[in-house]
Amino acid sequence: MSDLLKVVVKAMDERLAEDIVVLDFQNQSPFCDYFVIGSALNHRMAKSIIDRIEEKVIASGGSIRAIEGNEDSAWQLIDCNGIIAHVFVDGEREVYQLEKLWGDLPRVEVAI
């Protein structure tokens, strides 16, 4: 497990992301090692989670490849070069069901 993964999960937890799940993509994709999925109660909280991830990743020496979505989006994501964090506003996560779509992938427990 990478240190960057721990940074991302901890940043999400610090901003009170709910139901954080980590899916291991290392043997499935050449462009992504992990999906980190979490929920936020509202749009403002989701934006705060994304901002915190960006802040902590850069502070740890990492970089951000892209951020998709804005403060009005119900699904935002941040690509941290191999770790893609998805933040859904409460309710939207059930619509896309990423955990079900990728349900055969191993889940990773990250101690924070």
N, CA, C and O atoms as a Tinker XYZ file with bonds, in Angstrom:
   448  protein
     1  N      0.853000   -1.178000    0.000000    73     2
     2  CA     0.000000    0.000000    0.000000    64     1     3
     3  C      0.894000    1.235000    0.000000    63     2     4     5
     4  O      1.894000    1.288000    0.716000    81     3
     5  N      0.534000    2.206000   -0.793000    73     3     6
     6  CA     1.370000    3.394000   -0.930000    64     5     7
     7  C      1.091000    4.423000    0.168000    63     6     8     9
     8  O     -0.001000    4.485000    0.732000    81     7
     9  N      2.107000    5.217000    0.445000    73     7    10
    10  CA     1.942000    6.319000    1.400000    64     9    11
    11  C      0.936000    7.327000    0.869000    63    10    12    13
    12  O      0.177000    7.921000    1.635000    81    11
    13  N      0.933000    7.518000   -0.447000    73    11    14
    14  CA    -0.008000    8.468000   -1.046000    64    13    15
    15  C     -1.453000    8.035000   -0.807000    63    14    16    17
    16  O     -2.322000    8.874000   -0.571000    81    15
    17  N     -1.705000    6.752000   -0.867000    73    15    18
    18  CA    -3.052000    6.256000   -0.597000    64    17    19
    19  C     -3.472000    6.632000    0.823000    63    18    20    21
    20  O     -4.604000    7.060000    1.044000    81    19
    21  N     -2.570000    6.473000    1.775000    73    19    22
    22  CA    -2.867000    6.847000    3.154000    64    21    23
    23  C     -3.153000    8.340000    3.277000    63    22    24    25
    24  O     -4.047000    8.745000    4.020000    81    23
    25  N     -2.401000    9.152000    2.555000    73    23    26
    26  CA    -2.613000   10.605000    2.575000    64    25    27
    27  C     -4.010000   10.941000    2.066000    63    26    28    29
    28  O     -4.712000   11.753000    2.670000    81    27
    29  N     -4.413000   10.325000    0.965000    73    27    30
    30  CA    -5.729000   10.595000    0.375000    64    29    31
    31  C     -6.851000   10.170000    1.326000    63    30    32    33
    32  O     -7.788000   10.934000    1.559000    81    31
    33  N     -6.762000    8.974000    1.865000    73    31    34
    34  CA    -7.813000    8.481000    2.761000    64    33    35
    35  C     -7.882000    9.339000    4.021000    63    34    36    37
    36  O     -8.972000    9.672000    4.485000    81    35
    37  N     -6.734000    9.695000    4.572000    73    35    38
    38  CA    -6.727000   10.530000    5.780000    64    37    39
    39  C     -7.331000   11.902000    5.497000    63    38    40    41
    40  O     -8.091000   12.425000    6.312000    81    39
    41  N     -6.997000   12.486000    4.351000    73    39    42
    42  CA    -7.559000   13.794000    3.983000    64    41    43
    43  C     -9.076000   13.713000    3.879000    63    42    44    45
    44  O     -9.776000   14.618000    4.333000    81    43
    45  N     -9.590000   12.637000    3.287000    73    43    46
    46  CA   -11.041000   12.473000    3.181000    64    45    47
    47  C    -11.671000   12.343000    4.559000    63    46    48    49
    48  O    -12.719000   12.928000    4.831000    81    47
    49  N    -11.025000   11.574000    5.423000    73    47    50
    50  CA   -11.536000   11.384000    6.780000    64    49    51
    51  C    -11.521000   12.697000    7.570000    63    50    52    53
    52  O    -12.449000   12.977000    8.329000    81    51
    53  N    -10.484000   13.487000    7.395000    73    51    54
    54  CA   -10.380000   14.765000    8.102000    64    53    55
    55  C    -11.529000   15.710000    7.749000    63    54    56    57
    56  O    -11.934000   16.534000    8.569000    81    55
    57  N    -12.043000   15.591000    6.551000    73    55    58
    58  CA   -13.160000   16.448000    6.117000    64    57    59
    59  C    -14.502000   15.718000    6.218000    63    58    60    61
    60  O    -15.498000   16.123000    5.617000    81    59
    61  N    -14.499000   14.629000    6.998000    73    59    62
    62  CA   -15.720000   13.898000    7.360000    64    61    63
    63  C    -16.425000   13.205000    6.199000    63    62    64    65
    64  O    -17.651000   13.093000    6.185000    81    63
    65  N    -15.643000   12.743000    5.229000    73    63    66
    66  CA   -16.239000   11.908000    4.177000    64    65    67
    67  C    -16.803000   10.655000    4.845000    63    66    68    69
    68  O    -16.221000   10.124000    5.791000    81    67
    69  N    -17.930000   10.199000    4.342000    73    67    70
    70  CA   -18.592000    9.031000    4.917000    64    69    71
    71  C    -18.378000    7.806000    4.044000    63    70    72    73
    72  O    -18.189000    7.915000    2.833000    81    71
    73  N    -18.411000    6.638000    4.679000    73    71    74
    74  CA   -18.370000    5.347000    3.993000    64    73    75
    75  C    -17.237000    5.285000    2.965000    63    74    76    77
    76  O    -17.474000    5.016000    1.788000    81    75
    77  N    -16.015000    5.533000    3.413000    73    75    78
    78  CA   -14.852000    5.518000    2.527000    64    77    79
    79  C    -14.516000    4.070000    2.171000    63    78    80    81
    80  O    -14.363000    3.217000    3.045000    81    79
    81  N    -14.406000    3.817000    0.866000    73    79    82
    82  CA   -14.080000    2.483000    0.350000    64    81    83
    83  C    -12.898000    2.632000   -0.598000    63    82    84    85
    84  O    -12.850000    3.558000   -1.408000    81    83
    85  N    -11.944000    1.708000   -0.489000    73    83    86
    86  CA   -10.783000    1.710000   -1.385000    64    85    87
    87  C    -10.811000    0.429000   -2.205000    63    86    88    89
    88  O    -10.852000   -0.670000   -1.650000    81    87
    89  N    -10.789000    0.570000   -3.522000    73    87    90
    90  CA   -10.750000   -0.565000   -4.445000    64    89    91
    91  C     -9.365000   -0.650000   -5.074000    63    90    92    93
    92  O     -8.813000    0.361000   -5.506000    81    91
    93  N     -8.810000   -1.846000   -5.124000    73    91    94
    94  CA    -7.463000   -2.085000   -5.643000    64    93    95
    95  C     -7.525000   -2.361000   -7.146000    63    94    96    97
    96  O     -8.034000   -3.396000   -7.576000    81    95
    97  N     -6.999000   -1.423000   -7.937000    73    95    98
    98  CA    -6.977000   -1.541000   -9.392000    64    97    99
    99  C     -5.600000   -1.926000   -9.923000    63    98   100   101
   100  O     -5.400000   -1.931000  -11.137000    81    99
   101  N     -4.655000   -2.246000   -9.062000    73    99   102
   102  CA    -3.265000   -2.441000   -9.484000    64   101   103
   103  C     -3.100000   -3.476000  -10.590000    63   102   104   105
   104  O     -2.247000   -3.310000  -11.463000    81   103
   105  N     -3.888000   -4.524000  -10.570000    73   103   106
   106  CA    -3.767000   -5.557000  -11.596000    64   105   107
   107  C     -4.829000   -5.436000  -12.683000    63   106   108   109
   108  O     -4.981000   -6.341000  -13.504000    81   107
   109  N     -5.558000   -4.333000  -12.696000    73   107   110
   110  CA    -6.661000   -4.161000  -13.639000    64   109   111
   111  C     -6.461000   -3.027000  -14.634000    63   110   112   113
   112  O     -7.040000   -3.044000  -15.720000    81   111
   113  N     -5.646000   -2.041000  -14.270000    73   111   114
   114  CA    -5.580000   -0.841000  -15.078000    64   113   115
   115  C     -4.159000   -0.296000  -15.152000    63   114   116   117
   116  O     -3.458000   -0.254000  -14.141000    81   115
   117  N     -3.731000    0.118000  -16.337000    73   115   118
   118  CA    -2.396000    0.712000  -16.448000    64   117   119
   119  C     -2.347000    2.181000  -15.990000    63   118   120   121
   120  O     -1.261000    2.739000  -15.832000    81   119
   121  N     -3.491000    2.797000  -15.780000    73   119   122
   122  CA    -3.502000    4.222000  -15.438000    64   121   123
   123  C     -3.943000    4.509000  -14.012000    63   122   124   125
   124  O     -3.948000    5.668000  -13.597000    81   123
   125  N     -4.309000    3.495000  -13.260000    73   123   126
   126  CA    -4.849000    3.722000  -11.929000    64   125   127
   127  C     -4.510000    2.548000  -11.015000    63   126   128   129
   128  O     -4.679000    1.388000  -11.392000    81   127
   129  N     -4.027000    2.861000   -9.801000    73   127   130
   130  CA    -3.742000    1.817000   -8.818000    64   129   131
   131  C     -4.901000    1.612000   -7.851000    63   130   132   133
   132  O     -5.191000    0.484000   -7.454000    81   131
   133  N     -5.562000    2.704000   -7.474000    73   131   134
   134  CA    -6.655000    2.627000   -6.503000    64   133   135
   135  C     -7.765000    3.608000   -6.844000    63   134   136   137
   136  O     -7.509000    4.703000   -7.343000    81   135
   137  N     -8.996000    3.206000   -6.570000    73   135   138
   138  CA   -10.142000    4.105000   -6.491000    64   137   139
   139  C    -10.429000    4.283000   -5.008000    63   138   140   141
   140  O    -10.499000    3.303000   -4.268000    81   139
   141  N    -10.594000    5.515000   -4.573000    73   139   142
   142  CA   -11.053000    5.802000   -3.218000    64   141   143
   143  C    -12.407000    6.483000   -3.382000    63   142   144   145
   144  O    -12.513000    7.507000   -4.057000    81   143
   145  N    -13.431000    5.919000   -2.772000    73   143   146
   146  CA   -14.800000    6.405000   -2.947000    64   145   147
   147  C    -15.335000    6.835000   -1.590000    63   146   148   149
   148  O    -15.210000    6.114000   -0.600000    81   147
   149  N    -15.932000    8.019000   -1.561000    73   147   150
   150  CA   -16.525000    8.514000   -0.319000    64   149   151
   151  C    -17.751000    9.355000   -0.609000    63   150   152   153
   152  O    -17.990000    9.765000   -1.745000    81   151
   153  N    -18.519000    9.605000    0.428000    73   151   154
   154  CA   -19.744000   10.403000    0.304000    64   153   155
   155  C    -19.644000   11.656000    1.159000    63   154   156   157
   156  O    -18.960000   11.681000    2.182000    81   155
   157  N    -20.340000   12.690000    0.716000    73   155   158
   158  CA   -20.447000   13.948000    1.452000    64   157   159
   159  C    -21.924000   14.286000    1.620000    63   158   160   161
   160  O    -22.754000   13.899000    0.797000    81   159
   161  N    -22.240000   14.998000    2.670000    73   159   162
   162  CA   -23.641000   15.336000    2.946000    64   161   163
   163  C    -24.201000   16.388000    1.995000    63   162   164   165
   164  O    -25.407000   16.438000    1.757000    81   163
   165  N    -23.315000   17.236000    1.449000    73   163   166
   166  CA   -23.780000   18.303000    0.556000    64   165   167
   167  C    -22.641000   18.722000   -0.381000    63   166   168   169
   168  O    -21.512000   18.246000   -0.259000    81   167
   169  N    -22.959000   19.613000   -1.308000    73   167   170
   170  CA   -21.986000   20.054000   -2.311000    64   169   171
   171  C    -20.795000   20.773000   -1.681000    63   170   172   173
   172  O    -19.650000   20.563000   -2.082000    81   171
   173  N    -21.071000   21.614000   -0.703000    73   171   174
   174  CA   -19.996000   22.371000   -0.053000    64   173   175
   175  C    -19.006000   21.416000    0.628000    63   174   176   177
   176  O    -17.792000   21.607000    0.557000    81   175
   177  N    -19.537000   20.407000    1.273000    73   175   178
   178  CA   -18.686000   19.428000    1.946000    64   177   179
   179  C    -17.860000   18.642000    0.930000    63   178   180   181
   180  O    -16.684000   18.370000    1.168000    81   179
   181  N    -18.460000   18.280000   -0.190000    73   179   182
   182  CA   -17.738000   17.550000   -1.232000    64   181   183
   183  C    -16.568000   18.385000   -1.752000    63   182   184   185
   184  O    -15.466000   17.865000   -1.927000    81   183
   185  N    -16.796000   19.649000   -1.995000    73   183   186
   186  CA   -15.739000   20.558000   -2.456000    64   185   187
   187  C    -14.632000   20.665000   -1.410000    63   186   188   189
   188  O    -13.449000   20.695000   -1.750000    81   187
   189  N    -15.018000   20.723000   -0.149000    73   187   190
   190  CA   -14.045000   20.792000    0.939000    64   189   191
   191  C    -13.177000   19.533000    0.991000    63   190   192   193
   192  O    -11.977000   19.623000    1.248000    81   191
   193  N    -13.762000   18.384000    0.755000    73   191   194
   194  CA   -13.018000   17.122000    0.738000    64   193   195
   195  C    -12.008000   17.125000   -0.407000    63   194   196   197
   196  O    -10.844000   16.776000   -0.210000    81   195
   197  N    -12.443000   17.514000   -1.588000    73   195   198
   198  CA   -11.547000   17.577000   -2.754000    64   197   199
   199  C    -10.404000   18.557000   -2.490000    63   198   200   201
   200  O     -9.245000   18.252000   -2.774000    81   199
   201  N    -10.727000   19.727000   -1.951000    73   199   202
   202  CA    -9.701000   20.727000   -1.654000    64   201   203
   203  C     -8.681000   20.199000   -0.647000    63   202   204   205
   204  O     -7.484000   20.452000   -0.783000    81   203
   205  N     -9.154000   19.469000    0.359000    73   203   206
   206  CA    -8.262000   18.922000    1.379000    64   205   207
   207  C     -7.344000   17.853000    0.788000    63   206   208   209
   208  O     -6.159000   17.798000    1.118000    81   207
   209  N     -7.883000   17.015000   -0.075000    73   207   210
   210  CA    -7.047000   16.005000   -0.734000    64   209   211
   211  C     -5.940000   16.702000   -1.528000    63   210   212   213
   212  O     -4.766000   16.344000   -1.423000    81   211
   213  N     -6.327000   17.695000   -2.316000    73   211   214
   214  CA    -5.344000   18.419000   -3.123000    64   213   215
   215  C     -4.253000   19.025000   -2.231000    63   214   216   217
   216  O     -3.065000   18.892000   -2.523000    81   215
   217  N     -4.654000   19.678000   -1.169000    73   215   218
   218  CA    -3.715000   20.314000   -0.238000    64   217   219
   219  C     -2.742000   19.298000    0.359000    63   218   220   221
   220  O     -1.532000   19.522000    0.369000    81   219
   221  N     -3.273000   18.184000    0.856000    73   219   222
   222  CA    -2.443000   17.181000    1.529000    64   221   223
   223  C     -1.530000   16.433000    0.556000    63   222   224   225
   224  O     -0.386000   16.130000    0.894000    81   223
   225  N     -2.016000   16.137000   -0.630000    73   223   226
   226  CA    -1.193000   15.433000   -1.619000    64   225   227
   227  C     -0.015000   16.309000   -2.024000    63   226   228   229
   228  O      1.118000   15.831000   -2.082000    81   227
   229  N     -0.263000   17.566000   -2.301000    73   227   230
   230  CA     0.816000   18.479000   -2.690000    64   229   231
   231  C      1.797000   18.667000   -1.533000    63   230   232   233
   232  O      3.009000   18.687000   -1.749000    81   231
   233  N      1.286000   18.804000   -0.311000    73   231   234
   234  CA     2.147000   18.964000    0.867000    64   233   235
   235  C      3.030000   17.740000    1.098000    63   234   236   237
   236  O      4.120000   17.856000    1.659000    81   235
   237  N      2.564000   16.568000    0.667000    73   235   238
   238  CA     3.346000   15.341000    0.861000    64   237   239
   239  C      4.327000   15.093000   -0.288000    63   238   240   241
   240  O      5.025000   14.079000   -0.302000    81   239
   241  N      4.378000   16.013000   -1.246000    73   239   242
   242  CA     5.301000   15.876000   -2.368000    64   241   243
   243  C      4.688000   15.261000   -3.605000    63   242   244   245
   244  O      5.377000   15.066000   -4.607000    81   243
   245  N      3.401000   14.953000   -3.554000    73   243   246
   246  CA     2.707000   14.392000   -4.707000    64   245   247
   247  C      2.210000   15.484000   -5.646000    63   246   248   249
   248  O      2.451000   16.672000   -5.427000    81   247
   249  N      1.527000   15.065000   -6.675000    73   247   250
   250  CA     0.964000   16.029000   -7.625000    64   249   251
   251  C     -0.440000   15.587000   -8.036000    63   250   252   253
   252  O     -0.842000   14.438000   -7.853000    81   251
   253  N     -1.146000   16.531000   -8.586000    73   251   254
   254  CA    -2.522000   16.302000   -9.037000    64   253   255
   255  C     -2.539000   16.332000  -10.556000    63   254   256   257
   256  O     -2.065000   17.286000  -11.173000    81   255
   257  N     -3.081000   15.292000  -11.148000    73   255   258
   258  CA    -3.181000   15.240000  -12.608000    64   257   259
   259  C     -4.408000   16.010000  -13.098000    63   258   260   261
   260  O     -4.335000   16.734000  -14.091000    81   259
   261  N     -5.537000   15.849000  -12.396000    73   259   262
   262  CA    -6.770000   16.522000  -12.836000    64   261   263
   263  C     -7.785000   16.529000  -11.706000    63   262   264   265
   264  O     -7.765000   15.673000  -10.823000    81   263
   265  N     -8.670000   17.511000  -11.754000    73   263   266
   266  CA    -9.832000   17.570000  -10.878000    64   265   267
   267  C    -11.046000   17.753000  -11.777000    63   266   268   269
   268  O    -11.081000   18.662000  -12.607000    81   267
   269  N    -12.034000   16.893000  -11.613000    73   267   270
   270  CA   -13.253000   16.950000  -12.413000    64   269   271
   271  C    -14.430000   17.311000  -11.520000    63   270   272   273
   272  O    -14.538000   16.829000  -10.392000    81   271
   273  N    -15.302000   18.153000  -12.029000    73   271   274
   274  CA   -16.459000   18.601000  -11.267000    64   273   275
   275  C    -16.165000   19.936000  -10.592000    63   274   276   277
   276  O    -15.024000   20.396000  -10.547000    81   275
   277  N    -17.216000   20.536000  -10.077000    73   275   278
   278  CA   -17.067000   21.801000   -9.363000    64   277   279
   279  C    -17.970000   21.792000   -8.139000    63   278   280   281
   280  O    -18.559000   20.763000   -7.805000    81   279
   281  N    -18.081000   22.928000   -7.472000    73   279   282
   282  CA   -18.844000   22.970000   -6.223000    64   281   283
   283  C    -20.332000   22.658000   -6.408000    63   282   284   285
   284  O    -21.027000   22.404000   -5.425000    81   283
   285  N    -20.827000   22.672000   -7.625000    73   283   286
   286  CA   -22.232000   22.334000   -7.883000    64   285   287
   287  C    -22.419000   20.892000   -8.355000    63   286   288   289
   288  O    -23.549000   20.440000   -8.538000    81   287
   289  N    -21.321000   20.177000   -8.550000    73   287   290
   290  CA   -21.394000   18.809000   -9.061000    64   289   291
   291  C    -21.747000   17.826000   -7.954000    63   290   292   293
   292  O    -21.289000   17.965000   -6.820000    81   291
   293  N    -22.549000   16.849000   -8.285000    73   291   294
   294  CA   -22.913000   15.801000   -7.329000    64   293   295
   295  C    -21.867000   14.692000   -7.301000    63   294   296   297
   296  O    -21.895000   13.837000   -6.416000    81   295
   297  N    -20.941000   14.700000   -8.264000    73   295   298
   298  CA   -19.851000   13.729000   -8.305000    64   297   299
   299  C    -18.602000   14.481000   -8.719000    63   298   300   301
   300  O    -18.515000   14.992000   -9.835000    81   299
   301  N    -17.646000   14.546000   -7.824000    73   299   302
   302  CA   -16.370000   15.176000   -8.108000    64   301   303
   303  C    -15.281000   14.120000   -7.982000    63   302   304   305
   304  O    -15.407000   13.177000   -7.201000    81   303
   305  N    -14.217000   14.283000   -8.751000    73   303   306
   306  CA   -13.092000   13.373000   -8.584000    64   305   307
   307  C    -11.791000   14.118000   -8.728000    63   306   308   309
   308  O    -11.709000   15.162000   -9.376000    81   307
   309  N    -10.771000   13.550000   -8.103000    73   307   310
   310  CA    -9.427000   14.110000   -8.170000    64   309   311
   311  C     -8.471000   12.979000   -8.495000    63   310   312   313
   312  O     -8.454000   11.950000   -7.820000    81   311
   313  N     -7.684000   13.178000   -9.527000    73   311   314
   314  CA    -6.722000   12.179000   -9.982000    64   313   315
   315  C     -5.359000   12.551000   -9.405000    63   314   316   317
   316  O     -4.753000   13.550000   -9.793000    81   315
   317  N     -4.898000   11.734000   -8.481000    73   315   318
   318  CA    -3.629000   11.972000   -7.783000    64   317   319
   319  C     -2.545000   11.054000   -8.344000    63   318   320   321
   320  O     -1.785000   10.448000   -7.588000    81   319
   321  N     -2.478000   10.955000   -9.670000    73   319   322
   322  CA    -1.455000   10.143000  -10.328000    64   321   323
   323  C     -1.419000    8.711000   -9.824000    63   322   324   325
   324  O     -0.464000    8.293000   -9.168000    81   323
   325  N     -2.448000    7.981000  -10.132000    73   323   326
   326  CA    -2.526000    6.575000   -9.757000    64   325   327
   327  C     -3.579000    6.284000   -8.710000    63   326   328   329
   328  O     -4.024000    5.146000   -8.561000    81   327
   329  N     -3.970000    7.303000   -7.997000    73   327   330
   330  CA    -5.046000    7.165000   -7.020000    64   329   331
   331  C     -6.131000    8.152000   -7.419000    63   330   332   333
   332  O     -5.903000    9.361000   -7.457000    81   331
   333  N     -7.307000    7.627000   -7.715000    73   331   334
   334  CA    -8.422000    8.487000   -8.120000    64   333   335
   335  C     -9.454000    8.465000   -7.010000    63   334   336   337
   336  O    -10.024000    7.422000   -6.690000    81   335
   337  N     -9.685000    9.627000   -6.431000    73   335   338
   338  CA   -10.659000    9.755000   -5.355000    64   337   339
   339  C    -11.961000   10.300000   -5.924000    63   338   340   341
   340  O    -11.974000   11.323000   -6.609000    81   339
   341  N    -13.045000    9.611000   -5.635000    73   339   342
   342  CA   -14.387000   10.002000   -6.065000    64   341   343
   343  C    -15.160000   10.465000   -4.830000    63   342   344   345
   344  O    -15.176000    9.777000   -3.809000    81   343
   345  N    -15.794000   11.623000   -4.926000    73   343   346
   346  CA   -16.609000   12.125000   -3.818000    64   345   347
   347  C    -18.005000   12.398000   -4.356000    63   346   348   349
   348  O    -18.200000   13.217000   -5.254000    81   347
   349  N    -18.960000   11.697000   -3.786000    73   347   350
   350  CA   -20.355000   11.823000   -4.203000    64   349   351
   351  C    -21.148000   12.588000   -3.151000    63   350   352   353
   352  O    -20.964000   12.389000   -1.950000    81   351
   353  N    -22.019000   13.451000   -3.609000    73   351   354
   354  CA   -22.971000   14.077000   -2.697000    64   353   355
   355  C    -24.015000   13.023000   -2.357000    63   354   356   357
   356  O    -24.453000   12.257000   -3.215000    81   355
   357  N    -24.398000   13.003000   -1.099000    73   355   358
   358  CA   -25.299000   11.980000   -0.565000    64   357   359
   359  C    -26.432000   11.664000   -1.539000    63   358   360   361
   360  O    -27.137000   12.567000   -1.989000    81   359
   361  N    -26.603000   10.410000   -1.857000    73   359   362
   362  CA   -27.652000    9.955000   -2.770000    64   361   363
   363  C    -27.140000    9.666000   -4.168000    63   362   364   365
   364  O    -27.600000    8.719000   -4.807000    81   363
   365  N    -26.205000   10.455000   -4.655000    73   363   366
   366  CA   -25.685000   10.276000   -6.018000    64   365   367
   367  C    -24.840000    9.000000   -6.137000    63   366   368   369
   368  O    -24.775000    8.385000   -7.201000    81   367
   369  N    -24.216000    8.628000   -5.066000    73   367   370
   370  CA   -23.377000    7.427000   -5.076000    64   369   371
   371  C    -24.183000    6.189000   -5.435000    63   370   372   373
   372  O    -23.686000    5.305000   -6.132000    81   371
   373  N    -25.415000    6.120000   -4.967000    73   371   374
   374  CA   -26.268000    4.972000   -5.254000    64   373   375
   375  C    -26.661000    4.909000   -6.730000    63   374   376   377
   376  O    -26.937000    3.831000   -7.257000    81   375
   377  N    -26.685000    6.052000   -7.387000    73   375   378
   378  CA   -27.038000    6.092000   -8.806000    64   377   379
   379  C    -25.960000    5.402000   -9.642000    63   378   380   381
   380  O    -26.274000    4.604000  -10.526000    81   379
   381  N    -24.692000    5.708000   -9.364000    73   379   382
   382  CA   -23.591000    5.187000  -10.177000    64   381   383
   383  C    -23.054000    3.847000   -9.690000    63   382   384   385
   384  O    -22.526000    3.076000  -10.491000    81   383
   385  N    -23.174000    3.559000   -8.427000    73   383   386
   386  CA   -22.817000    2.265000   -7.841000    64   385   387
   387  C    -21.444000    1.750000   -8.292000    63   386   388   389
   388  O    -21.327000    0.628000   -8.786000    81   387
   389  N    -20.420000    2.571000   -8.117000    73   387   390
   390  CA   -19.076000    2.156000   -8.522000    64   389   391
   391  C    -18.618000    0.905000   -7.790000    63   390   392   393
   392  O    -17.940000    0.057000   -8.370000    81   391
   393  N    -18.984000    0.787000   -6.521000    73   391   394
   394  CA   -18.584000   -0.411000   -5.777000    64   393   395
   395  C    -19.190000   -1.671000   -6.377000    63   394   396   397
   396  O    -18.561000   -2.729000   -6.374000    81   395
   397  N    -20.401000   -1.559000   -6.887000    73   395   398
   398  CA   -21.047000   -2.720000   -7.515000    64   397   399
   399  C    -20.438000   -2.979000   -8.895000    63   398   400   401
   400  O    -20.190000   -4.126000   -9.265000    81   399
   401  N    -20.203000   -1.911000   -9.646000    73   399   402
   402  CA   -19.618000   -2.042000  -10.981000    64   401   403
   403  C    -18.262000   -2.728000  -10.919000    63   402   404   405
   404  O    -17.944000   -3.569000  -11.759000    81   403
   405  N    -17.471000   -2.368000   -9.927000    73   403   406
   406  CA   -16.144000   -2.940000   -9.752000    64   405   407
   407  C    -16.118000   -3.888000   -8.552000    63   406   408   409
   408  O    -15.086000   -4.018000   -7.895000    81   407
   409  N    -17.218000   -4.539000   -8.263000    73   407   410
   410  CA   -17.373000   -5.372000   -7.079000    64   409   411
   411  C    -16.447000   -6.565000   -6.988000    63   410   412   413
   412  O    -16.241000   -7.101000   -5.899000    81   411
   413  N    -15.882000   -6.996000   -8.112000    73   411   414
   414  CA   -14.982000   -8.152000   -8.069000    64   413   415
   415  C    -13.553000   -7.774000   -7.690000    63   414   416   417
   416  O    -12.714000   -8.655000   -7.502000    81   415
   417  N    -13.264000   -6.483000   -7.576000    73   415   418
   418  CA   -11.925000   -6.046000   -7.196000    64   417   419
   419  C    -11.738000   -6.129000   -5.686000    63   418   420   421
   420  O    -12.690000   -5.951000   -4.927000    81   419
   421  N    -10.513000   -6.400000   -5.254000    73   419   422
   422  CA   -10.263000   -6.445000   -3.810000    64   421   423
   423  C    -10.442000   -5.071000   -3.173000    63   422   424   425
   424  O    -10.126000   -4.045000   -3.775000    81   423
   425  N    -10.951000   -5.070000   -1.952000    73   423   426
   426  CA   -11.029000   -3.844000   -1.167000    64   425   427
   427  C     -9.819000   -3.780000   -0.257000    63   426   428   429
   428  O     -9.317000   -4.801000    0.213000    81   427
   429  N     -9.363000   -2.570000   -0.019000    73   427   430
   430  CA    -8.172000   -2.356000    0.778000    64   429   431
   431  C     -8.580000   -1.618000    2.049000    63   430   432   433
   432  O     -9.281000   -0.607000    1.993000    81   431
   433  N     -8.139000   -2.128000    3.186000    73   431   434
   434  CA    -8.365000   -1.446000    4.458000    64   433   435
   435  C     -7.169000   -0.523000    4.702000    63   434   436   437
   436  O     -6.018000   -0.955000    4.644000    81   435
   437  N     -7.455000    0.744000    4.974000    73   435   438
   438  CA    -6.397000    1.726000    5.224000    64   437   439
   439  C     -6.570000    2.245000    6.637000    63   438   440   441
   440  O     -7.582000    2.864000    6.964000    81   439
   441  N     -5.575000    1.988000    7.475000    73   439   442
   442  CA    -5.606000    2.490000    8.853000    64   441   443
   443  C     -5.222000    3.964000    8.849000    63   442   444   445
   444  O     -4.212000    4.359000    8.267000    81   443
   445  N     -6.048000    4.765000    9.509000    73   443   446
   446  CA    -5.753000    6.210000    9.555000    64   445   447
   447  C     -5.599000    6.682000   10.982000    63   446   448
   448  O     -5.350000    7.864000   11.218000    81   447
